[in-house]
Amino acid sequence: MFRTPGKFITVLIFLFAGTATAQLENFERGLRANAQLIAFLEEHRCEIGLVLDCQRPLSAGSVRQLKEHFRELADWKREAFLEIIPQNDWVSGRPVITSAGPRFTLQEVERYNSQTLRRGPHLLVTLGDDAESREYLQRAGLAAATYLVLYDNIFRLSELFSRARKLRSIITNDMGPEGQLFYETFKTTLDEKIWSRMTVLVEFLAGKTVAPEELQQYLKSSFTALAVREKNILMALKSTLLIRRNLSEAIFYDRLEKVLMILSQVFGNAIGSIQFRSGKLKPLASSEVFLKATRGKLRPLDILFERTPFRLTDKFIPGHFGHVALWLGSVAELTAMTASFQGAQIPLLAHPDARPHLEKLAHGKLIAEVLRGPGVTLNPLENFLDIDDLLVMRPAPVSSPGDHVLRALRLLGRPYDFSYDIETEESLICSELIYRVFEEEEWPTTWELGRRTMNPDHVAWKALTDGHDPVLFYKDGKEVTSDLRQVLRSTLPSQRN
């Protein structure tokens, strides 16, 4: 029952035009169209400007293929927003109040709105264990998923825009009508009303079961939806990206460029919290026997690598390992170290730069690592074990281990570097921590899009060739017990690749 002031209107869900099957097919079509476009752009990294100084242009056949991807995407968007959204988005951006009842009802009521600070229309939705309730949730889920496909993929494409120097030029100058299709397709995402409708739907559906399972899984795994549910979208994103309805093509690209770093941060933070299962070594985190034995094998400045193929972040990091960190040493070992201070050697833990961290070290937080949220931080070993692969590499001996540990402690608190540039010191990525602690070493790096960067596999390559030794290796949840170096060599992609 939908009630408006002064009258009642019966809503028969099953009489609405369009079958759920056709609407699901349209949703899947949108996923395919966007995935195919992104796959094409990744495949043609050189031609669109993802490879430094690449002089190879897109071939005529590739240009035709890119145009076809734009047409398919535009056709899907047109159909989705002319048919799927109007038939399914009954929320229409209004705040929703949900209650449980014997059967489905829908009412419009006046309530105080904490965002507008005044009374306004709200939807009061009563959900029961009946076909109408399930149908309503599915239609709301279809509308939310259609919005989210668009937002998830403009974030992905914005990431490509930030790195592909020639892509914008190709679209704006060489694509003609098809370039306009790209703009028309994603212009919708910069409409504040569309953003509001999407967020209301996502918040309404949080914790509710939507059929079929594939739709439910997408609503859970979408990093836009996750960021909305966790209130993780920066206010700067809304104020800079989401402008009101009058939008020219020039403004679109101008705004898109301005928010690339924000999008990268939102993208990185959101996908960083998405994982599809627990790590195969996670049960060992609660085994005191394993933890004690492993700590006994570790030595100060050992380098720790991890692989988490069940996390979305690993899909965007080249190579085998997705993260690298530093074991500082046991409390007893740190107590025995000295460090340089004003021309003399003093106990490491008495150094002014070490004293602020004594409590964390005393509580077993002996791994220094760089994470997206806190930046450079200290964590205990057990926090490191929600992983499938664990590698411990022992670096060549250094003359002053206390000074090396001190370098790591001085970096604590610095933020994560979403530009992945190891030559900037105020923010870091995980491999840059190793780069700066072992500053006397010459580490393998790559030059990409005007900046010098390195990933965890770069650190592992160095360790295989310069006297650093693997001392512990768990691969796919199982300990490697023989010829660690050879197994590691066969595991890592070649340095040239």
The 8 nearest C-alpha neighbors of each residue, nearest first, counted from 0:
[[1, 104, 9, 105, 10, 8, 2, 106],
 [2, 0, 105, 106, 8, 9, 7, 10],
 [3, 1, 106, 7, 107, 8, 0, 6],
 [2, 4, 6, 107, 5, 7, 1, 106],
 [5, 3, 6, 2, 107, 7, 108, 106],
 [4, 6, 3, 7, 2, 8, 107, 1],
 [7, 5, 3, 4, 2, 8, 1, 9],
 [8, 6, 2, 3, 1, 9, 0, 5],
 [7, 9, 1, 2, 0, 10, 6, 3],
 [10, 8, 0, 1, 11, 7, 2, 104],
 [9, 11, 0, 12, 8, 1, 105, 104],
 [12, 10, 13, 14, 9, 15, 131, 0],
 [11, 13, 14, 15, 10, 131, 134, 135],
 [12, 14, 15, 11, 131, 134, 16, 18],
 [15, 13, 12, 11, 16, 10, 17, 18],
 [16, 14, 13, 12, 17, 86, 11, 18],
 [15, 17, 14, 18, 86, 13, 82, 12],
 [18, 16, 15, 19, 21, 22, 86, 82],
 [19, 17, 20, 21, 22, 16, 15, 23],
 [18, 20, 22, 21, 23, 17, 138, 137],
 [21, 19, 23, 18, 22, 24, 17, 25],
 [22, 20, 24, 18, 23, 19, 25, 17],
 [21, 23, 19, 25, 24, 20, 83, 26],
 [24, 22, 26, 20, 25, 21, 19, 27],
 [23, 25, 21, 27, 22, 26, 28, 20],
 [24, 26, 28, 22, 23, 27, 29, 21],
 [25, 27, 23, 29, 28, 24, 145, 22],
 [28, 26, 30, 24, 29, 25, 23, 31],
 [29, 27, 25, 31, 26, 30, 24, 32],
 [30, 28, 32, 26, 27, 31, 75, 33],
 [29, 31, 27, 33, 28, 32, 34, 26],
 [30, 32, 34, 28, 29, 33, 35, 27],
 [33, 31, 29, 35, 34, 72, 30, 28],
 [32, 34, 36, 30, 35, 31, 29, 37],
 [33, 35, 31, 37, 36, 32, 38, 30],
 [36, 34, 38, 32, 33, 37, 31, 39],
 [37, 35, 39, 33, 38, 34, 68, 40],
 [36, 38, 40, 34, 39, 35, 41, 33],
 [37, 39, 35, 41, 36, 40, 34, 42],
 [40, 38, 42, 36, 37, 41, 35, 43],
 [39, 41, 37, 43, 42, 38, 44, 36],
 [40, 42, 38, 44, 43, 39, 37, 49],
 [43, 41, 39, 40, 44, 38, 45, 37],
 [44, 42, 40, 41, 46, 45, 39, 47],
 [45, 43, 49, 41, 47, 42, 46, 50],
 [44, 46, 50, 48, 49, 43, 47, 53],
 [45, 47, 56, 57, 43, 55, 48, 44],
 [48, 46, 165, 166, 44, 45, 163, 49],
 [49, 47, 163, 164, 165, 45, 50, 46],
 [48, 50, 163, 44, 45, 162, 47, 51],
 [51, 49, 45, 48, 53, 44, 52, 447],
 [50, 52, 53, 448, 447, 49, 48, 446],
 [53, 51, 54, 50, 48, 45, 448, 49],
 [52, 54, 51, 45, 55, 50, 48, 46],
 [53, 55, 52, 56, 46, 45, 48, 51],
 [54, 56, 46, 53, 57, 45, 58, 47],
 [57, 55, 46, 58, 54, 47, 45, 53],
 [56, 58, 46, 61, 62, 59, 55, 47],
 [59, 57, 61, 60, 56, 62, 55, 63],
 [58, 60, 62, 61, 63, 57, 64, 56],
 [61, 59, 63, 58, 62, 64, 57, 65],
 [60, 62, 64, 58, 63, 59, 57, 65],
 [61, 63, 65, 59, 64, 60, 57, 66],
 [64, 62, 66, 60, 61, 65, 67, 59],
 [63, 65, 61, 67, 62, 66, 60, 68],
 [66, 64, 62, 68, 67, 63, 61, 69],
 [67, 65, 69, 63, 64, 68, 177, 62],
 [66, 68, 70, 64, 65, 69, 71, 63],
 [69, 67, 65, 71, 66, 70, 36, 72],
 [68, 70, 66, 72, 67, 71, 73, 181],
 [71, 69, 67, 73, 72, 68, 74, 66],
 [72, 70, 74, 68, 73, 69, 67, 75],
 [71, 73, 69, 75, 70, 74, 32, 68],
 [72, 74, 76, 70, 75, 71, 184, 77],
 [75, 73, 71, 77, 72, 76, 70, 78],
 [74, 76, 72, 78, 73, 77, 79, 29],
 [75, 77, 79, 73, 78, 74, 80, 72],
 [78, 76, 74, 75, 80, 79, 81, 73],
 [77, 79, 81, 75, 76, 80, 82, 74],
 [80, 78, 83, 76, 82, 77, 81, 75],
 [79, 81, 84, 77, 78, 82, 83, 76],
 [80, 82, 78, 79, 77, 83, 85, 84],
 [83, 81, 79, 85, 80, 78, 84, 86],
 [84, 82, 79, 86, 85, 80, 87, 22],
 [83, 85, 80, 87, 142, 88, 86, 82],
 [86, 84, 82, 87, 83, 88, 81, 80],
 [87, 85, 83, 84, 82, 88, 16, 15],
 [86, 88, 138, 84, 142, 85, 139, 89],
 [89, 87, 90, 84, 142, 91, 85, 139],
 [90, 88, 91, 87, 139, 86, 85, 92],
 [89, 91, 88, 92, 93, 200, 122, 95],
 [92, 90, 89, 93, 88, 196, 199, 200],
 [91, 93, 196, 90, 195, 199, 94, 192],
 [92, 94, 91, 121, 90, 95, 122, 120],
 [95, 93, 121, 122, 92, 199, 96, 120],
 [94, 96, 122, 121, 123, 93, 97, 203],
 [95, 97, 123, 122, 124, 98, 94, 121],
 [98, 96, 124, 125, 123, 95, 99, 126],
 [97, 99, 125, 124, 126, 100, 96, 123],
 [100, 98, 126, 125, 127, 97, 101, 102],
 [99, 101, 127, 102, 125, 126, 98, 103],
 [100, 102, 127, 128, 99, 103, 126, 129],
 [103, 101, 127, 100, 129, 126, 104, 128],
 [102, 104, 126, 132, 125, 127, 131, 105],
 [105, 103, 0, 125, 124, 1, 102, 106],
 [104, 106, 1, 124, 0, 123, 125, 2],
 [107, 105, 1, 2, 123, 122, 108, 124],
 [106, 108, 122, 3, 121, 2, 123, 120],
 [109, 107, 121, 120, 122, 106, 110, 123],
 [110, 108, 120, 119, 121, 118, 107, 111],
 [109, 111, 118, 119, 121, 112, 108, 120],
 [110, 112, 118, 117, 119, 113, 116, 109],
 [113, 111, 114, 116, 115, 117, 118, 110],
 [112, 114, 116, 115, 111, 117, 118, 110],
 [115, 113, 112, 116, 117, 111, 94, 118],
 [114, 116, 117, 112, 113, 118, 111, 119],
 [117, 115, 113, 112, 114, 111, 118, 119],
 [118, 116, 115, 111, 112, 119, 113, 114],
 [119, 117, 111, 110, 112, 109, 116, 120],
 [118, 120, 109, 110, 111, 117, 112, 121],
 [121, 119, 109, 108, 107, 110, 93, 122],
 [122, 120, 94, 108, 93, 95, 107, 109],
 [123, 121, 95, 107, 106, 96, 124, 108],
 [122, 124, 96, 106, 105, 97, 95, 107],
 [125, 123, 105, 97, 104, 122, 96, 98],
 [124, 126, 98, 104, 103, 99, 100, 97],
 [127, 125, 103, 99, 132, 100, 102, 124],
 [126, 128, 102, 101, 100, 129, 103, 99],
 [129, 127, 102, 132, 101, 126, 130, 133],
 [128, 130, 132, 131, 127, 102, 133, 103],
 [129, 131, 133, 132, 134, 128, 103, 135],
 [130, 132, 134, 133, 129, 103, 135, 12],
 [133, 131, 135, 103, 126, 134, 130, 129],
 [132, 134, 130, 136, 135, 131, 137, 129],
 [135, 133, 131, 137, 132, 136, 130, 138],
 [134, 136, 132, 138, 137, 133, 131, 139],
 [137, 135, 139, 133, 134, 138, 209, 140],
 [136, 138, 140, 134, 135, 139, 209, 210],
 [139, 137, 87, 141, 135, 140, 136, 134],
 [138, 140, 136, 142, 137, 141, 87, 88],
 [141, 139, 137, 143, 138, 142, 136, 144],
 [142, 140, 138, 144, 139, 143, 145, 137],
 [141, 143, 139, 145, 84, 140, 88, 144],
 [144, 142, 140, 146, 145, 141, 200, 197],
 [145, 143, 147, 141, 146, 142, 140, 148],
 [146, 144, 142, 148, 147, 143, 141, 26],
 [145, 147, 143, 149, 144, 148, 197, 142],
 [148, 146, 144, 150, 149, 145, 151, 143],
 [149, 147, 151, 145, 146, 150, 144, 152],
 [148, 150, 147, 146, 152, 151, 153, 145],
 [151, 149, 147, 153, 152, 148, 154, 188],
 [152, 150, 148, 154, 149, 147, 153, 223],
 [151, 153, 155, 154, 150, 149, 156, 148],
 [152, 154, 156, 150, 155, 151, 157, 149],
 [155, 153, 157, 152, 151, 156, 262, 150],
 [154, 156, 152, 158, 153, 157, 151, 159],
 [157, 155, 153, 159, 158, 154, 152, 160],
 [156, 158, 160, 154, 159, 155, 153, 161],
 [157, 159, 155, 156, 161, 160, 154, 263],
 [160, 158, 156, 162, 157, 161, 163, 155],
 [161, 159, 157, 163, 162, 158, 156, 166],
 [160, 162, 158, 159, 163, 259, 157, 256],
 [161, 163, 159, 160, 49, 164, 448, 158],
 [164, 162, 48, 49, 160, 166, 165, 159],
 [163, 165, 48, 166, 162, 47, 49, 167],
 [164, 166, 47, 48, 168, 163, 167, 169],
 [167, 165, 47, 169, 168, 163, 164, 170],
 [166, 168, 170, 169, 165, 171, 160, 164],
 [169, 167, 165, 171, 166, 170, 172, 173],
 [168, 170, 173, 166, 167, 172, 171, 165],
 [171, 169, 178, 174, 167, 168, 172, 173],
 [170, 172, 168, 178, 169, 167, 173, 174],
 [173, 171, 168, 169, 170, 174, 175, 178],
 [172, 174, 169, 175, 170, 171, 168, 178],
 [173, 175, 178, 170, 177, 172, 176, 171],
 [176, 174, 178, 177, 173, 179, 172, 171],
 [177, 175, 179, 178, 174, 180, 181, 66],
 [178, 176, 180, 179, 174, 175, 66, 69],
 [179, 177, 170, 174, 181, 180, 175, 176],
 [178, 180, 176, 182, 177, 181, 183, 175],
 [181, 179, 177, 183, 178, 182, 184, 73],
 [182, 180, 184, 178, 179, 183, 69, 185],
 [181, 183, 179, 180, 184, 185, 186, 178],
 [184, 182, 180, 186, 181, 185, 179, 187],
 [185, 183, 181, 182, 73, 186, 180, 76],
 [184, 186, 187, 182, 188, 183, 181, 153],
 [187, 185, 183, 188, 189, 182, 184, 251],
 [188, 186, 185, 189, 190, 184, 193, 183],
 [187, 189, 186, 190, 185, 150, 193, 194],
 [188, 190, 241, 187, 186, 242, 240, 191],
 [191, 189, 193, 192, 187, 188, 243, 241],
 [190, 192, 194, 241, 193, 243, 242, 195],
 [193, 191, 195, 194, 190, 196, 92, 243],
 [192, 194, 196, 190, 195, 191, 197, 188],
 [193, 195, 191, 197, 192, 196, 198, 190],
 [196, 194, 192, 198, 193, 197, 92, 191],
 [197, 195, 92, 193, 199, 194, 198, 91],
 [196, 198, 194, 200, 195, 199, 143, 146],
 [197, 199, 201, 195, 200, 196, 202, 194],
 [200, 198, 202, 196, 201, 197, 92, 203],
 [199, 201, 203, 197, 198, 202, 143, 204],
 [202, 200, 198, 204, 203, 199, 197, 205],
 [201, 203, 199, 205, 200, 204, 198, 228],
 [202, 204, 200, 201, 205, 199, 95, 97],
 [203, 205, 201, 207, 202, 200, 206, 140],
 [206, 204, 202, 207, 203, 201, 228, 219],
 [205, 207, 204, 208, 203, 202, 219, 209],
 [208, 206, 204, 205, 209, 136, 203, 215],
 [207, 209, 210, 206, 215, 136, 204, 133],
 [208, 210, 215, 137, 136, 211, 207, 140],
 [211, 209, 212, 137, 215, 214, 208, 133],
 [210, 212, 214, 213, 209, 215, 137, 216],
 [211, 213, 215, 214, 210, 216, 209, 217],
 [214, 212, 216, 215, 211, 217, 210, 218],
 [213, 215, 217, 212, 216, 211, 218, 210],
 [216, 214, 212, 218, 209, 213, 217, 210],
 [217, 215, 219, 213, 214, 218, 220, 212],
 [216, 218, 220, 214, 219, 215, 221, 213],
 [217, 219, 215, 216, 221, 220, 214, 144],
 [220, 218, 216, 217, 221, 215, 225, 224],
 [219, 221, 217, 218, 216, 222, 273, 225],
 [222, 220, 224, 223, 218, 217, 219, 225],
 [221, 223, 225, 269, 224, 270, 226, 220],
 [224, 222, 226, 221, 225, 151, 227, 147],
 [225, 223, 227, 221, 222, 226, 228, 201],
 [224, 226, 222, 228, 227, 223, 229, 221],
 [225, 227, 231, 229, 223, 224, 228, 232],
 [226, 228, 230, 224, 225, 229, 231, 223],
 [229, 227, 225, 226, 230, 224, 202, 201],
 [228, 230, 226, 231, 227, 225, 232, 224],
 [231, 229, 227, 228, 232, 226, 233, 225],
 [230, 232, 226, 229, 233, 227, 265, 228],
 [233, 231, 226, 230, 227, 265, 234, 236],
 [232, 234, 235, 236, 231, 237, 265, 261],
 [233, 235, 237, 236, 238, 232, 239, 231],
 [236, 234, 238, 233, 237, 239, 261, 240],
 [235, 237, 233, 234, 239, 240, 238, 261],
 [236, 238, 241, 234, 235, 240, 239, 233],
 [237, 239, 235, 236, 241, 240, 234, 242],
 [240, 238, 236, 237, 235, 241, 258, 242],
 [241, 239, 236, 237, 238, 242, 189, 254],
 [242, 240, 189, 237, 191, 190, 238, 239],
 [243, 241, 189, 240, 191, 190, 244, 239],
 [244, 242, 190, 191, 245, 241, 246, 189],
 [243, 245, 190, 246, 242, 191, 189, 192],
 [246, 244, 243, 247, 242, 190, 250, 189],
 [247, 245, 244, 250, 251, 248, 243, 186],
 [246, 248, 250, 249, 251, 245, 252, 186],
 [247, 249, 251, 250, 252, 246, 182, 179],
 [248, 250, 251, 247, 252, 253, 246, 254],
 [251, 249, 253, 247, 248, 252, 254, 246],
 [252, 250, 248, 254, 249, 253, 255, 247],
 [251, 253, 255, 254, 249, 250, 256, 248],
 [252, 254, 250, 256, 255, 251, 249, 257],
 [255, 253, 257, 251, 256, 252, 250, 240],
 [254, 256, 252, 253, 257, 258, 251, 259],
 [255, 257, 253, 254, 259, 258, 252, 161],
 [258, 256, 254, 255, 259, 253, 260, 239],
 [257, 259, 261, 260, 255, 256, 262, 254],
 [260, 258, 262, 261, 256, 257, 263, 161],
 [259, 261, 263, 262, 258, 264, 417, 257],
 [262, 260, 258, 264, 263, 259, 265, 236],
 [263, 261, 265, 259, 264, 260, 266, 258],
 [262, 264, 260, 266, 261, 265, 267, 259],
 [263, 265, 267, 261, 266, 262, 268, 260],
 [264, 266, 262, 268, 267, 263, 269, 261],
 [267, 265, 263, 269, 264, 268, 262, 270],
 [268, 266, 264, 270, 269, 265, 271, 263],
 [269, 267, 271, 265, 266, 270, 264, 371],
 [268, 270, 222, 266, 271, 267, 226, 272],
 [271, 269, 273, 272, 267, 311, 268, 312],
 [270, 272, 268, 269, 312, 273, 267, 311],
 [271, 273, 270, 269, 274, 268, 310, 311],
 [274, 272, 270, 271, 311, 310, 220, 275],
 [275, 273, 310, 309, 276, 311, 272, 277],
 [274, 276, 309, 310, 273, 277, 311, 220],
 [277, 275, 274, 309, 278, 310, 279, 273],
 [278, 276, 385, 279, 281, 275, 386, 309],
 [277, 279, 386, 385, 387, 281, 280, 276],
 [278, 280, 387, 476, 281, 386, 277, 475],
 [281, 279, 278, 476, 283, 282, 386, 384],
 [280, 282, 385, 384, 278, 283, 284, 279],
 [283, 281, 284, 280, 285, 286, 279, 385],
 [284, 282, 286, 281, 285, 280, 289, 384],
 [285, 283, 381, 282, 281, 286, 384, 290],
 [286, 284, 283, 282, 287, 381, 281, 290],
 [287, 285, 283, 289, 288, 284, 290, 282],
 [286, 288, 290, 289, 291, 285, 284, 283],
 [287, 289, 286, 291, 290, 292, 293, 283],
 [288, 290, 292, 286, 287, 291, 293, 283],
 [291, 289, 287, 293, 292, 288, 294, 286],
 [292, 290, 294, 288, 293, 289, 287, 295],
 [291, 293, 295, 289, 290, 294, 288, 296],
 [294, 292, 296, 290, 295, 291, 289, 297],
 [293, 295, 297, 291, 296, 292, 290, 329],
 [294, 296, 292, 293, 297, 291, 298, 290],
 [297, 295, 293, 294, 292, 298, 470, 471],
 [298, 296, 294, 295, 293, 301, 299, 328],
 [297, 299, 301, 328, 300, 296, 326, 393],
 [300, 298, 328, 327, 301, 326, 297, 329],
 [301, 299, 327, 326, 325, 302, 298, 328],
 [300, 302, 393, 326, 299, 298, 392, 325],
 [303, 301, 325, 392, 391, 324, 300, 326],
 [302, 304, 391, 324, 323, 390, 325, 392],
 [305, 303, 323, 390, 389, 322, 324, 391],
 [304, 306, 389, 388, 322, 320, 321, 323],
 [305, 307, 320, 388, 321, 387, 386, 308],
 [306, 308, 386, 309, 310, 387, 313, 305],
 [309, 307, 310, 313, 306, 314, 311, 387],
 [308, 310, 307, 275, 274, 276, 311, 278],
 [311, 309, 274, 312, 308, 307, 313, 273],
 [310, 312, 313, 314, 270, 273, 274, 309],
 [313, 311, 314, 310, 271, 315, 270, 316],
 [312, 314, 316, 315, 311, 321, 308, 310],
 [315, 313, 312, 311, 316, 308, 310, 317],
 [314, 316, 313, 312, 317, 311, 321, 318],
 [317, 315, 313, 314, 321, 318, 312, 454],
 [318, 316, 315, 319, 454, 314, 321, 313],
 [317, 319, 456, 320, 492, 316, 491, 321],
 [318, 320, 491, 321, 456, 306, 317, 492],
 [321, 319, 306, 305, 322, 455, 318, 456],
 [320, 322, 306, 313, 316, 305, 455, 319],
 [323, 321, 305, 304, 455, 320, 429, 306],
 [322, 324, 304, 303, 455, 429, 430, 305],
 [325, 323, 368, 303, 302, 367, 304, 429],
 [324, 326, 302, 367, 366, 303, 300, 301],
 [327, 325, 366, 301, 300, 328, 365, 299],
 [326, 328, 299, 300, 365, 366, 325, 404],
 [329, 327, 299, 326, 298, 332, 333, 365],
 [328, 330, 332, 331, 333, 365, 327, 299],
 [329, 331, 333, 332, 334, 328, 361, 360],
 [332, 330, 334, 329, 333, 335, 328, 336],
 [331, 333, 329, 335, 334, 330, 328, 336],
 [332, 334, 330, 336, 335, 331, 328, 329],
 [335, 333, 331, 332, 336, 330, 348, 347],
 [334, 336, 332, 333, 331, 337, 346, 347],
 [337, 335, 333, 401, 347, 334, 346, 332],
 [336, 338, 346, 347, 345, 401, 344, 335],
 [339, 337, 401, 347, 402, 344, 345, 346],
 [338, 340, 344, 343, 342, 345, 402, 341],
 [341, 339, 343, 342, 344, 338, 345, 350],
 [340, 342, 343, 339, 344, 345, 338, 350],
 [343, 341, 340, 339, 344, 345, 338, 337],
 [344, 342, 340, 339, 341, 345, 338, 337],
 [343, 345, 339, 338, 337, 340, 346, 342],
 [344, 346, 337, 338, 347, 343, 339, 340],
 [347, 345, 337, 349, 348, 336, 338, 350],
 [346, 348, 337, 338, 350, 349, 336, 401],
 [347, 349, 350, 353, 346, 354, 334, 333],
 [350, 348, 346, 347, 354, 351, 353, 345],
 [349, 351, 353, 347, 352, 348, 354, 346],
 [352, 350, 354, 353, 349, 355, 348, 340],
 [353, 351, 350, 354, 409, 355, 408, 405],
 [354, 352, 350, 351, 348, 355, 356, 408],
 [353, 355, 357, 356, 351, 352, 348, 349],
 [356, 354, 353, 357, 352, 351, 358, 359],
 [357, 355, 354, 359, 358, 353, 360, 408],
 [358, 356, 360, 354, 359, 355, 361, 353],
 [359, 357, 361, 360, 356, 362, 355, 354],
 [360, 358, 362, 364, 361, 357, 356, 363],
 [359, 361, 364, 357, 363, 362, 358, 365],
 [360, 362, 358, 359, 363, 357, 330, 364],
 [363, 361, 359, 360, 364, 358, 379, 365],
 [362, 364, 360, 379, 361, 365, 359, 378],
 [365, 363, 379, 378, 360, 377, 359, 362],
 [364, 366, 363, 327, 379, 360, 326, 378],
 [367, 365, 326, 378, 377, 325, 364, 379],
 [368, 366, 377, 325, 376, 324, 365, 326],
 [367, 369, 324, 375, 376, 429, 366, 325],
 [368, 370, 375, 429, 374, 428, 376, 415],
 [371, 369, 374, 372, 373, 375, 368, 415],
 [370, 372, 415, 374, 373, 268, 369, 267],
 [371, 373, 370, 374, 268, 415, 414, 369],
 [374, 372, 370, 371, 375, 376, 414, 412],
 [373, 375, 414, 415, 370, 369, 413, 371],
 [376, 374, 369, 411, 412, 413, 368, 373],
 [375, 377, 411, 368, 367, 374, 369, 412],
 [378, 376, 367, 364, 366, 365, 368, 379],
 [377, 379, 364, 366, 365, 382, 367, 380],
 [380, 378, 364, 363, 381, 382, 365, 366],
 [381, 379, 383, 382, 378, 366, 384, 365],
 [380, 382, 284, 383, 379, 384, 285, 290],
 [383, 381, 380, 379, 384, 378, 385, 284],
 [382, 384, 380, 381, 385, 379, 386, 378],
 [383, 385, 281, 386, 381, 382, 280, 284],
 [386, 384, 281, 278, 383, 280, 277, 382],
 [387, 385, 278, 307, 384, 280, 388, 306],
 [386, 388, 279, 475, 278, 476, 307, 280],
 [389, 387, 474, 306, 473, 305, 475, 386],
 [390, 388, 305, 473, 472, 304, 474, 391],
 [389, 391, 472, 304, 471, 303, 473, 392],
 [390, 392, 303, 471, 302, 470, 469, 472],
 [393, 391, 469, 302, 468, 301, 470, 394],
 [392, 394, 301, 468, 467, 469, 302, 391],
 [395, 393, 467, 396, 392, 301, 468, 462],
 [394, 396, 467, 466, 397, 393, 465, 468],
 [397, 395, 394, 398, 400, 393, 467, 399],
 [398, 396, 399, 400, 395, 394, 403, 437],
 [397, 399, 400, 396, 401, 402, 403, 395],
 [398, 400, 401, 402, 397, 403, 338, 337],
 [401, 399, 403, 402, 397, 404, 398, 336],
 [402, 400, 338, 404, 336, 337, 403, 399],
 [401, 403, 405, 338, 400, 404, 399, 406],
 [402, 404, 400, 406, 405, 401, 436, 399],
 [405, 403, 401, 407, 406, 402, 327, 400],
 [406, 404, 402, 408, 403, 407, 409, 401],
 [405, 407, 403, 409, 404, 408, 436, 402],
 [406, 408, 404, 410, 405, 409, 436, 403],
 [409, 407, 405, 410, 411, 406, 404, 353],
 [408, 410, 406, 407, 411, 405, 352, 353],
 [409, 411, 407, 408, 413, 412, 375, 406],
 [412, 410, 375, 408, 376, 409, 413, 407],
 [411, 413, 375, 374, 376, 414, 410, 373],
 [412, 414, 375, 426, 374, 411, 410, 425],
 [415, 413, 374, 426, 412, 416, 375, 427],
 [414, 416, 374, 427, 426, 371, 428, 417],
 [415, 417, 427, 426, 418, 419, 428, 414],
 [416, 418, 419, 415, 264, 263, 260, 428],
 [417, 419, 416, 420, 260, 263, 450, 415],
 [420, 418, 417, 416, 452, 428, 421, 427],
 [419, 421, 452, 422, 418, 451, 450, 423],
 [422, 420, 452, 423, 431, 451, 419, 427],
 [421, 423, 420, 424, 451, 450, 452, 431],
 [424, 422, 421, 420, 425, 426, 427, 416],
 [425, 423, 426, 422, 427, 421, 420, 413],
 [424, 426, 423, 413, 427, 414, 416, 410],
 [427, 425, 416, 414, 415, 424, 413, 423],
 [428, 426, 416, 415, 431, 414, 429, 424],
 [427, 429, 431, 416, 430, 415, 369, 419],
 [428, 430, 369, 431, 432, 323, 368, 322],
 [431, 429, 432, 433, 455, 428, 454, 323],
 [432, 430, 434, 428, 433, 429, 421, 427],
 [431, 433, 435, 430, 434, 429, 436, 427],
 [434, 432, 436, 431, 430, 435, 437, 325],
 [433, 435, 431, 432, 437, 436, 438, 430],
 [436, 434, 438, 432, 433, 437, 431, 406],
 [435, 437, 433, 438, 406, 403, 434, 407],
 [438, 436, 435, 439, 434, 440, 433, 403],
 [437, 439, 435, 440, 436, 434, 441, 433],
 [438, 440, 437, 441, 436, 435, 434, 442],
 [441, 439, 438, 437, 442, 434, 435, 436],
 [442, 440, 439, 443, 438, 434, 461, 437],
 [441, 443, 440, 444, 461, 434, 458, 457],
 [444, 442, 457, 441, 461, 445, 453, 458],
 [445, 443, 453, 452, 442, 451, 457, 446],
 [444, 446, 452, 451, 453, 447, 443, 450],
 [445, 447, 451, 450, 452, 449, 448, 444],
 [448, 446, 450, 449, 445, 51, 451, 50],
 [449, 447, 450, 51, 162, 446, 49, 50],
 [448, 450, 447, 446, 451, 51, 420, 162],
 [451, 449, 447, 420, 446, 448, 452, 422],
 [450, 452, 446, 420, 445, 421, 447, 422],
 [451, 453, 420, 421, 445, 444, 419, 446],
 [454, 452, 444, 445, 457, 430, 455, 443],
 [453, 455, 457, 456, 430, 452, 458, 317],
 [456, 454, 458, 457, 430, 323, 322, 320],
 [455, 457, 459, 458, 454, 318, 320, 460],
 [458, 456, 460, 455, 459, 454, 443, 453],
 [457, 459, 461, 455, 456, 460, 462, 442],
 [458, 460, 456, 462, 461, 457, 463, 455],
 [461, 459, 457, 463, 462, 458, 456, 464],
 [462, 460, 458, 459, 463, 464, 465, 457],
 [461, 463, 467, 459, 460, 464, 465, 458],
 [464, 462, 460, 461, 465, 459, 467, 468],
 [463, 465, 461, 462, 466, 460, 467, 459],
 [466, 464, 462, 467, 461, 463, 395, 394],
 [465, 467, 395, 464, 468, 462, 463, 394],
 [466, 468, 394, 462, 395, 393, 465, 463],
 [467, 469, 393, 392, 470, 466, 462, 394],
 [468, 470, 392, 391, 471, 393, 484, 483],
 [469, 471, 391, 392, 468, 393, 472, 483],
 [472, 470, 391, 390, 469, 473, 392, 389],
 [473, 471, 390, 479, 389, 478, 474, 391],
 [474, 472, 478, 389, 477, 388, 479, 476],
 [475, 473, 388, 477, 476, 478, 472, 387],
 [474, 476, 387, 388, 477, 473, 279, 478],
 [475, 477, 279, 387, 474, 280, 473, 388],
 [478, 476, 473, 474, 475, 479, 388, 280],
 [479, 477, 473, 472, 480, 474, 476, 471],
 [478, 480, 472, 473, 481, 477, 483, 474],
 [481, 479, 478, 483, 482, 472, 471, 473],
 [480, 482, 483, 479, 486, 484, 485, 478],
 [483, 481, 484, 485, 486, 480, 479, 487],
 [484, 482, 486, 485, 481, 487, 469, 479],
 [483, 485, 487, 482, 486, 488, 469, 463],
 [484, 486, 488, 487, 482, 483, 489, 490],
 [487, 485, 483, 489, 488, 484, 490, 482],
 [488, 486, 490, 484, 485, 489, 483, 491],
 [487, 489, 485, 490, 486, 491, 484, 463],
 [488, 490, 486, 487, 491, 485, 492, 484],
 [491, 489, 487, 488, 486, 492, 319, 485],
 [492, 490, 488, 489, 319, 487, 493, 318],
 [493, 491, 318, 494, 490, 496, 319, 489],
 [494, 492, 495, 496, 491, 488, 460, 489],
 [495, 493, 496, 492, 460, 457, 491, 456],
 [494, 496, 493, 492, 460, 445, 457, 443],
 [495, 493, 494, 492, 318, 317, 491, 456]]
